Amino acid sequence: MAGSFEEERVNSWILDYSYQRAWKEFSSTSNIDLQTTRDFIQWIVTQPCMITTERKLKVQILLFLCRLSDGSDHTTRYSVNSNITALEEALKNIDSIEPLLGKKHVNCLEPMRTSVKKQAVLVCCRADDFEAGKDVFQRLWQKPSSKEEKVLKKLEKQVDKNAVDNLQKVLVSNDKAHSYINFNTYERFLKKAVEYLSEIHDSFSIPYLLQQAESYEKKSHMQDLMKGTIKFSNADIQQYMTSNGIKSLTRKAQQNMETKLQRIREAKQIQEGDVEEMQISESNNNAESDETEHEENTSRLRKRTVQQTSTPKKGTPKKMDNGSNDESDSEKISPLHKRLGLEAESSILNPKKGQRIPWNYGETKDFYKQVKKHGVGNWSKIRDNLHTFRTNVQLKDKWRSILSNESLISKLYEECGKM
């Protein structure tokens, strides 16, 4: 059934990927799963796709690998009332593969064909069914006719005499533990088949879907690198600097990319080598910001005092004695604050500038644990782990106050351990 151009193209990509997946599975496990991979293959080979010589080869190799997966059982049949074993069916696939190959890869087929014919007899003997082995031997190793001999001579192919002699000895012995059977195991046969086919497989191009996946992965990594959202070692940065992806850019774009990468490298060096200096600088900055904030709060407080002493304008609600409006404070408190037991919106979740928030014991205890973990002086790291609004200077001052309070420090020693 013919499909649209887009459908055929997509099916072709899926077929190429299915072959790659089946080959990888067979190479690693010497088997193709009957319930998953084969069902998928069975579906895709029936769909309309863009036929090429390479895809014809892939379909025949897929069928061949399935036959080898089933070949260890000489009773397996693919059609009703058929006496042909799975490995004999595999020989038909080899005959279909041969005309599709160039002269460069044809030489690998003949030893593979001989190996399959030999195993077709041995699997019967291994199952102690020597009568079936004799039938297979007669079908595959019988003396060719004069016409067939001319064809073999023309193609410079000869029947493996040693294989014929050894198989005849095995069939006569009726011994399934024969040394020739034990030496030519089915596992070794499958590994040899992979070796024979690897020459053909390596000549195939990488499936389009895998190319796109690899390209997307590289592009994604490049974007993360430029954004600085992921960390790279110096070796990784050097690899990106010399990669084909950057070389393929225009000269200006390449210079911009290299500049950004250089900045990332410098930032990484600063993080690794100058952590102490950055912390000292950050502490100084926080101290300056706190002083500025204190001045701003003092100025606001003065303005607020002047406004309160002035005559209220018409339409403004009258103040109560405690400075609040007629509206109850409880209406202004959000459900989250009520649930946490906080009295006003200006709590530790959202402190107002200039408002001093006292430390409770739970917060002090968490602070002590972080100091114990990261060490005295690492206020920036401790602040980040506490997720607190308090500044580095405030944390430093709090630590001094803890040390000066003997009862508090002894209680913390008892509950959290000494430093």
TAKA-V881567 format. One record per pair of residues at least 24 apart in sequence whose ideal C-beta (glycine too) atoms are under 7 Angstrom apart, sorted by the first residue. I is the first residue (numbers start at 0). GAP is how many residues later the second one is. Records with the same first field share a line. If there is no record, write none. Layout:
# TAKA-V881567
I = GAP  GAP
This chain:
# TAKA-V881567
0 = 47
1 = 46
2 = 45
6 = 41
7 = 40  41  42
8 = 41
10 = 33  36  37  38
11 = 37  38  43
12 = 194  195  196
13 = 30
14 = 29  34  40  43
15 = 191  192
16 = 190  192  193
17 = 26
18 = 39  43
19 = 187  190
21 = 40  43
22 = 178
25 = 39
26 = 167
29 = 157  160
30 = 38
31 = 33  34  37
37 = 28
52 = 47
53 = 150
55 = 44
56 = 40  43
59 = 33  36  37
60 = 36  136
62 = 30
63 = 26  29  30
66 = 26
67 = 122  125
70 = 48  52
71 = 51  114
73 = 49  50  53  55  58
84 = 35  51
86 = 29  32  33  36
87 = 32
89 = 26
90 = 25  26
100 = 99
104 = 94  95  98
107 = 88  91  92
109 = 47
110 = 85
111 = 81  84
113 = 46  49
114 = 74  77
116 = 24
117 = 45  49  66
118 = 67  70
120 = 46
121 = 59  62
122 = 63
124 = 45  51  56
125 = 50  55
127 = 48
129 = 41  44
132 = 38
133 = 37
136 = 30  34
140 = 26
217 = 27
225 = 34
227 = 36
233 = 31
236 = 24  27  28
278 = 99  101
281 = 98  110
282 = 96  109  110
285 = 105  106  107
286 = 106
289 = 101  103
292 = 60
295 = 57
296 = 56  57
299 = 54
300 = 53
347 = 41
350 = 38
358 = 39
363 = 38
364 = 47  50  51
366 = 31
367 = 34  44  48
368 = 47
370 = 28
371 = 44  47
